[in-house]
Amino acid sequence: MTDPDELPVPRLRVVTREVAAIDDVLAYAELSNPTYWSRRGDAMAAYGETMGFTRIGSVTGFDLGEQWRALAAAADVDDAVNLPGTGLIAFGSFAFDPLSETPSTLSVPSVVVGRRGDRSWVTRITLAGSAEQDDAAALPEAHVYGPYWAATLGPGALDPSGYQAAVRGGLEAIAAGEVSKVVLARDLVGSIPPGSDLRRLVRALASGYPDCWAYAVDGLIGASPETLVTVSGGSVTARVLAGTAPRGADADADTAASLALATSAKDQDEHLYAVQSVLASLRPHTSVLAASEQPFALKLPNVFHLATDVEGELSGGASALDLVAALHPTAAVAGTPTDAALGVIRRLEPFDRGRYAGPVGWVDARGDGEWAIALRCAQFELDTVPPGGRDDIPLRAHAGAGIVAGSNPEAELLETRVKFRPIVDALA
């Protein structure tokens, strides 16, 4: 990939054709570095790269909205399917912190295989004028899954006692009036055997958490419950999650846990900050915007979250990428006020989050797209292993909790343990 500021706008040739129903879309992704996106049975897998953008720094400074509009306007698109995700598409994964050394990337693949509802398709994207290599309607070859594998995991730069100390530091910042809320994360580090088929991890997450966004983009793999923003035909939706409680051991305990979350003043305050953050960021880009009056308890296999749905109508031709830049980082993953919270995070977290809690998703030629916040995930350092090398592949996973006045360090540590469960179980 190269810096987008140095690239002339290329002309792309895009052909999408419907194909017979595909049961396992993931089988068409790469083994060692899959690109994949799914939720509730709808799925896309991609491989190859026709072109890509990369930038270190702020998502806002990336200015991908304008660059993507120019690329889409110059493309020759032949889309006989016309569903969300067909035609010209790119998959992206962006760093959490604008000061991070982790690159943000947006990649236009060479081939996409997708399914939405009962329809399936294949898209081929080439540089205009290049030789046609395949029949546009022919499915590429599916790949047999490699053997099962397991990761080794251990404490990272912030162990459990260190995390509780960081929470106390966050409470001090709140008491001093520096922030109203700050989201603090801790990390696990580990590795997987060389040659591991990472689609095994993707499949475990997608099957275990079907209501979440299962994703694999540039070595970042996870299953996120939180929609950053979805844009479709001029409408915009988002789901704000903040406030968490573990699921109960039985039906009665489950009911009690849900009720306790719904009536918790601490969790309600944390949630309100996150909702206000999203509404403030979306208002300049919408003509109509509304949020549900009261949060509801979203039930996932391992936790309850307080959730609020936001809906609106776009104004001014904003794309999904424009809204990603406007929204990130939300109070749900950074804190309030945002800039001050980022300062506290940098002071108290002894690591670079990389793309954990950053935006991950896709955008099409119309500017529509689906973007989640990269949670419940692991980052694989694929570039550190030479081709054919024998070294294990390093990985790092993160989980965080929102700290507000009244937070308890031990309870926040427990919350991170619950949030680690999806990715830790899948890695095992």
C-alpha distance (Angstrom), angle and dihedral (degrees) to the residues before:
residue distance angle dihedral
M1 . . .
T2 3.78 . .
D3 3.76 136.5 .
P4 3.84 107.0 -79.6
D5 3.81 91.6 -139.3
E6 3.82 88.7 67.5
L7 3.80 96.4 50.5
P8 3.80 127.1 91.7
V9 3.80 112.5 -136.8
P10 3.82 105.0 -89.2
R11 3.77 123.7 -150.4
L12 3.77 112.8 -120.2
R13 3.80 128.8 -160.1
V14 3.82 112.2 -144.6
V15 3.81 125.4 -174.7
T16 3.82 123.9 179.3
R17 3.80 122.4 -175.2
E18 3.78 132.4 176.6
V19 3.79 116.6 -115.3
A20 3.78 136.6 -174.4
A21 3.79 115.9 -69.7
I22 3.81 113.9 -69.7
D23 3.78 117.8 -148.5
D24 3.81 100.3 -173.2
V25 3.80 111.3 34.0
L26 3.81 91.5 170.6
A27 3.82 90.3 67.0
Y28 3.84 87.9 73.8
A29 3.81 94.7 58.2
E30 3.79 124.0 95.6
L31 3.79 116.7 -89.9
S32 3.81 100.8 -136.0
N33 3.82 100.1 32.4
P34 3.81 109.8 18.6
T35 3.79 124.5 -171.9
Y36 3.78 109.7 -153.4
W37 3.80 142.6 150.5
S38 3.80 127.7 -176.4
R39 3.78 146.0 153.5
R40 3.79 132.4 169.2
G41 3.80 93.9 -8.2
D42 3.81 97.6 -47.1
A43 3.79 109.6 113.9
M44 3.80 145.7 167.8
A45 3.79 129.7 -166.3
A46 3.78 124.4 -173.0
Y47 3.77 139.6 -178.5
G48 3.77 138.9 -177.1
E49 3.78 124.9 29.9
T50 3.79 125.3 -111.3
M51 3.80 91.4 -179.7
G52 3.77 138.6 -21.0
F53 3.78 145.0 -170.4
T54 3.77 126.9 -140.7
R55 3.79 131.5 -179.7
I56 3.78 137.0 168.3
G57 3.79 111.0 -142.1
S58 3.77 140.9 39.2
V59 3.79 120.1 -1.0
T60 3.81 86.5 -137.0
G61 3.80 90.5 54.2
F62 3.79 89.0 50.4
D63 3.85 86.9 70.9
L64 3.77 90.3 -162.8
G65 3.79 94.0 159.9
E66 3.80 93.2 70.6
Q67 3.78 94.1 39.2
W68 3.78 92.1 50.1
R69 3.82 92.6 48.9
A70 3.82 89.7 53.2
L71 3.80 92.2 48.5
A72 3.82 92.9 47.3
A73 3.81 92.8 46.9
A74 3.81 90.7 54.9
A75 3.82 95.1 46.2
D76 3.80 124.5 104.7
V77 3.82 102.1 -137.8
D78 3.79 123.6 -171.7
D79 3.81 104.1 -178.8
A80 3.79 114.2 169.5
V81 3.82 93.3 172.4
N82 3.83 104.5 49.4
L83 3.79 99.6 -166.3
P84 3.81 128.6 136.3
G85 3.79 105.4 -75.2
T86 3.81 97.4 23.3
G87 3.79 125.2 112.4
L88 3.81 120.0 22.2
I89 3.80 110.7 4.5
A90 3.78 139.7 164.5
F91 3.80 131.6 -166.0
G92 3.79 120.2 -142.5
S93 3.78 142.0 -170.7
F94 3.80 120.5 -176.3
A95 3.80 134.1 -165.7
F96 3.79 118.9 -104.4
D97 3.80 98.5 -134.7
P98 3.83 122.8 48.7
L99 3.81 87.2 -141.4
S100 3.81 92.9 53.1
E101 3.79 119.9 121.5
T102 3.81 88.7 -144.2
P103 3.82 111.0 105.6
S104 3.79 121.9 -121.3
T105 3.79 111.3 -136.7
L106 3.80 138.9 -164.1
S107 3.80 115.5 -173.3
V108 3.80 131.5 -169.6
P109 3.82 105.0 -152.4
S110 3.78 127.1 -143.8
V111 3.81 95.8 -132.2
V112 3.81 132.7 19.8
V113 3.80 125.7 -171.4
G114 3.79 114.6 -167.4
R115 3.77 147.0 172.9
R116 3.80 128.8 -163.7
G117 3.78 118.0 174.0
D118 3.80 107.9 -40.1
R119 3.82 95.4 -23.9
S120 3.81 128.1 91.0
W121 3.79 132.2 -171.5
V122 3.77 147.2 174.4
T123 3.81 124.2 -139.1
R124 3.80 124.8 -164.3
I125 3.81 120.0 -164.5
T126 3.80 122.0 -168.1
L127 3.77 138.2 159.1
A128 3.80 108.8 -90.1
G129 3.78 111.3 -97.9
S130 3.78 95.3 25.3
A131 3.78 117.5 126.4
E132 3.81 116.6 -88.6
Q133 3.79 105.0 -114.5
D134 3.80 102.8 -178.4
D135 3.76 142.7 23.1
A136 3.81 102.9 -90.3
A137 3.80 92.2 -134.4
A138 3.82 95.4 47.7
L139 3.78 117.5 104.9
P140 3.79 115.4 -126.4
E141 3.77 118.4 -121.8
A142 3.80 116.8 -75.7
H143 3.81 116.5 -133.0
V144 3.79 124.7 -127.9
Y145 3.80 112.0 -121.7
G146 3.77 117.0 -104.7
P147 3.81 123.6 -127.6
Y148 3.78 122.4 -68.1
W149 3.79 116.9 -92.6
A150 3.81 138.4 -177.8
A151 3.78 131.7 -140.7
T152 3.77 128.5 -132.4
L153 3.82 112.9 -129.8
G154 3.79 136.1 -176.0
P155 3.81 142.1 154.3
G156 3.77 116.5 -55.5
A157 3.78 131.7 -155.2
L158 3.82 91.3 -51.0
D159 3.81 112.4 48.0
P160 3.84 122.6 -170.5
S161 3.80 95.2 -86.0
G162 3.79 90.8 44.7
Y163 3.79 90.1 50.8
Q164 3.80 92.5 54.0
A165 3.80 88.5 50.5
A166 3.82 89.0 51.5
V167 3.81 90.0 51.5
R168 3.79 89.8 52.9
G169 3.80 87.4 51.3
G170 3.79 89.2 52.2
L171 3.80 90.9 51.2
E172 3.81 89.3 51.7
A173 3.81 89.6 53.2
I174 3.81 89.4 50.9
A175 3.82 92.8 47.9
A176 3.81 89.3 50.3
G177 3.82 90.5 54.0
E178 3.79 93.5 -114.9
V179 3.82 92.8 124.5
S180 3.80 138.7 -1.5
K181 3.80 92.9 -145.8
V182 3.79 135.6 7.1
V183 3.80 128.5 -175.1
L184 3.79 112.7 -141.3
A185 3.80 124.5 -168.8
R186 3.78 136.0 -166.6
D187 3.78 129.2 -157.3
L188 3.79 144.2 -132.8
V189 3.79 122.0 -158.0
G190 3.76 130.5 -159.9
S191 3.77 146.0 124.8
I192 3.79 143.8 -117.0
P193 3.81 129.0 -141.3
P194 3.82 117.4 -87.7
G195 3.78 113.5 -95.9
S196 3.81 93.6 27.2
D197 3.81 115.0 160.4
L198 3.81 100.0 -123.4
R199 3.80 90.3 -165.2
R200 3.82 85.6 77.9
L201 3.81 88.3 66.8
V202 3.80 92.5 44.7
R203 3.80 91.8 51.1
A204 3.81 93.0 48.6
L205 3.81 90.9 53.0
A206 3.81 95.4 42.9
S207 3.81 93.2 49.7
G208 3.80 95.1 41.3
Y209 3.82 95.6 46.8
P210 3.83 106.6 28.8
D211 3.83 93.7 161.1
C212 3.81 91.1 57.4
W213 3.79 128.8 77.8
A214 3.82 104.9 -98.2
Y215 3.80 108.4 -157.5
A216 3.77 143.9 172.9
V217 3.80 116.8 -176.9
D218 3.80 125.5 157.9
G219 3.80 95.2 -24.8
L220 3.81 95.6 -41.9
I221 3.82 110.3 117.4
G222 3.79 127.6 177.1
A223 3.80 150.9 113.3
S224 3.79 112.7 -110.0
P225 3.81 124.9 -166.0
E226 3.80 92.7 -165.0
T227 3.80 124.4 86.5
L228 3.78 111.0 -153.9
V229 3.82 92.8 -170.6
T230 3.80 140.7 -31.2
V231 3.81 121.1 -160.3
S232 3.80 120.5 -167.3
G233 3.80 127.3 162.3
G234 3.80 95.5 -26.2
S235 3.80 95.6 -43.4
V236 3.79 124.1 110.6
T237 3.79 127.8 -159.7
A238 3.78 134.0 177.4
R239 3.79 135.4 176.1
V240 3.78 117.0 -145.9
L241 3.81 117.8 -153.7
A242 3.79 122.6 -172.1
G243 3.79 127.5 139.4
T244 3.80 119.3 52.6
A245 3.79 139.2 -159.6
P246 3.83 129.5 177.2
R247 3.81 117.6 -111.0
G248 3.80 116.6 -103.1
A249 3.79 125.0 -109.5
D250 3.83 92.2 -117.2
A251 3.81 139.9 9.8
D252 3.82 94.9 -83.0
A253 3.81 92.8 47.8
D254 3.80 89.3 46.6
T255 3.80 91.0 54.7
A256 3.79 91.4 47.5
A257 3.82 92.1 49.6
S258 3.81 92.0 50.0
L259 3.82 92.2 48.5
A260 3.80 92.7 47.4
L261 3.80 90.5 52.2
A262 3.80 93.1 47.8
T263 3.81 91.8 51.7
S264 3.81 98.4 40.4
A265 3.81 110.5 117.5
K266 3.81 90.3 -160.2
D267 3.82 93.0 53.9
Q268 3.80 93.1 42.3
D269 3.81 90.1 53.9
E270 3.80 91.5 48.2
H271 3.79 90.1 49.6
L272 3.80 94.5 48.2
Y273 3.82 91.5 55.6
A274 3.81 89.9 53.8
V275 3.82 94.7 48.2
Q276 3.79 92.7 48.2
S277 3.80 89.8 50.2
V278 3.82 92.5 55.1
L279 3.82 94.7 44.5
A280 3.81 92.4 49.8
S281 3.81 91.6 50.7
L282 3.82 95.5 47.2
R283 3.82 99.7 43.7
P284 3.84 96.0 80.1
H285 3.83 89.6 54.9
T286 3.81 100.0 44.4
S287 3.79 138.7 69.0
V288 3.80 93.4 -160.5
L289 3.81 125.6 25.3
A290 3.79 131.5 170.2
A291 3.79 138.9 167.0
S292 3.77 129.5 -162.6
E293 3.80 111.0 -94.4
Q294 3.80 96.5 -126.8
P295 3.81 129.5 27.8
F296 3.78 119.0 -116.2
A297 3.79 129.8 -144.6
L298 3.81 108.8 -102.7
K299 3.81 109.5 -153.4
L300 3.80 117.2 -145.1
P301 3.81 127.0 171.9
N302 3.81 92.4 -93.7
V303 3.83 108.6 18.1
F304 3.78 147.8 21.4
H305 3.80 117.7 -126.1
L306 3.78 128.6 -167.3
A307 3.81 103.2 -120.4
T308 3.80 136.5 -171.3
D309 3.80 124.6 -172.6
V310 3.81 118.7 -142.6
E311 3.82 122.9 -162.2
G312 3.78 132.8 -179.0
E313 3.79 149.0 147.3
L314 3.78 119.7 -107.6
S315 3.78 124.0 -121.1
G316 3.79 129.4 -167.5
G317 3.80 97.5 24.9
A318 3.80 97.7 -78.8
S319 3.80 115.2 174.8
A320 3.78 130.0 -146.5
L321 3.82 88.4 -98.6
D322 3.81 91.4 54.4
L323 3.79 90.1 52.5
V324 3.80 92.5 46.4
A325 3.80 88.4 56.3
A326 3.82 91.3 46.5
L327 3.80 95.7 47.7
H328 3.78 104.2 40.2
P329 2.96 123.3 127.4
T330 3.80 100.3 26.4
A331 3.79 124.0 -166.8
A332 3.82 87.1 -107.5
V333 3.81 91.0 71.8
A334 3.82 103.4 20.7
G335 3.80 113.1 23.6
T336 3.80 141.4 -126.2
P337 2.97 127.5 -31.6
T338 3.79 90.2 23.8
D339 3.80 102.2 -143.6
A340 3.79 93.1 45.6
A341 3.81 91.1 46.4
L342 3.81 90.6 52.3
G343 3.79 88.3 53.4
V344 3.81 91.6 52.5
I345 3.82 91.1 47.2
R346 3.81 91.3 52.3
R347 3.79 89.8 49.4
L348 3.80 97.7 47.5
E349 3.83 104.3 32.4
P350 3.84 111.0 73.2
F351 3.81 93.7 -154.1
D352 3.77 143.8 55.3
R353 3.82 108.5 -103.5
G354 3.78 90.7 -145.4
R355 3.79 108.2 -165.5
Y356 3.79 95.8 -23.4
A357 3.85 107.4 123.2
G358 3.81 89.9 11.0
P359 3.82 126.2 117.5
V360 3.81 119.0 -77.6
G361 3.81 126.5 176.9
W362 3.78 146.4 79.7
V363 3.81 141.4 -74.3
D364 3.82 131.2 -160.4
A365 3.80 135.0 -152.9
R366 3.82 92.3 -86.9
G367 3.79 91.0 55.4
D368 3.80 91.0 -109.2
G369 3.77 118.8 132.9
E370 3.77 150.8 135.9
W371 3.81 121.0 -108.8
A372 3.78 129.1 179.9
I373 3.78 133.2 -175.2
A374 3.81 108.1 -104.5
L375 3.79 101.3 -114.4
R376 3.84 133.6 143.6
C377 3.79 87.8 31.8
A378 3.78 147.4 126.5
Q379 3.80 127.9 -141.0
F380 3.79 115.5 -141.2
E381 3.80 118.1 -155.0
L382 3.80 94.4 -140.9
D383 3.80 94.8 162.6
T384 3.80 92.8 61.9
V385 3.80 93.8 69.5
P386 3.82 115.9 75.5
P387 3.82 116.8 -132.8
G388 3.78 107.7 -82.5
G389 3.80 90.3 9.1
R390 3.79 122.0 149.2
D391 3.79 99.1 -144.6
D392 3.78 119.3 114.4
I393 3.81 116.3 -105.2
P394 3.83 111.7 -109.7
L395 3.79 120.4 -131.6
R396 3.79 137.6 -177.0
A397 3.81 128.5 -162.6
H398 3.80 129.5 -169.6
A399 3.78 138.5 -163.9
G400 3.79 128.1 -179.2
A401 3.77 145.4 -176.0
G402 3.78 134.5 -149.4
I403 3.79 113.3 -110.4
V404 3.80 118.9 -152.9
A405 3.80 133.7 156.3
G406 3.80 106.6 -60.5
S407 3.80 96.1 29.2
N408 3.79 115.6 144.7
P409 3.84 116.5 -140.9
E410 3.81 93.9 -142.6
A411 3.81 92.4 48.7
E412 3.81 91.3 48.5
L413 3.81 90.2 51.2
L414 3.81 88.9 52.5
E415 3.81 89.4 51.2
T416 3.82 91.2 55.5
R417 3.81 89.8 50.4
V418 3.79 90.1 54.7
K419 3.80 91.4 47.4
F420 3.81 91.7 49.7
R421 3.79 91.0 56.4
P422 3.85 99.7 86.2
I423 3.79 95.9 52.7
V424 3.82 95.6 35.9
D425 3.80 92.5 50.8
A426 3.81 91.3 47.1
L427 3.80 92.7 48.5
A428 3.80 89.4 52.9
